[in-house]
């Protein structure tokens, strides 16, 4: 694909779900993809399945971990920040530790990885940074205040940095999926069934009702939006939040 083939790319959270689908799409377009995450087994499986060229073990919330991984795998022209986590609790039971976890993995980790790769992109005069946010970056949801605030922050980071690098051949964008067929949604379904006694089918339907199409988004649909943003055809798309949600967010 024009602009992607031959480029080096890093996908954080690339061992499963949306991150894995993005790694596969970029690899299919000719990029040399390194998937990065905390669990070796799914990362190794991604490489063995031909969905990535290599992998690095790193926790983006640990200081210096990404920089160490970068020293081993090299500086990418494409960075996709797909690592994320969601925890739910009523606001008055959302303590400092939960806030800390949500901010670190969903916002501060992405800031750290971007800060590490940006100098090389600036030197090359070309780069793509795509942050996987959420429809939670565009609207509110109850019982996930910390997660929603972190994703709003990630979108703010996207928009501000996009303006800083607008004349440097680099674009910074966000993709905001609705409820998607991932482990995070599977965990949400499990919580709903445990707390309400609903069946798994009923819990999934509760999440799918947010989407006007009446279904969950597929990871490959999110990956398609990322692939577009990384190509030369999206050179004028900068600082945008692209919702992949079946029309949930107006």
Secondary structure, DSSP 8 states (H G I E B T S, - for coil): -TTTTT-EEEEETTTSHHHHHHHHHHHHTT-EEEEEES-HHHHHHHHHTTS-SEEEE--TTSTTHHHHHHHHH---SEEEE-------B-GGG--HHHHHHHHIIIIIHHHHHHHHHHHHHHHHT-EEEEEE--GGGTS--TTBHHHHHHHHHHHHHHHHHHHHTTTTTEEEEEEEE-SBSSHHHHHHHHHHHHHH---HHHHHHHHHTTSTTSS-B-HHHHHHHHHHHHSGGGTT--S-EEEESTT---
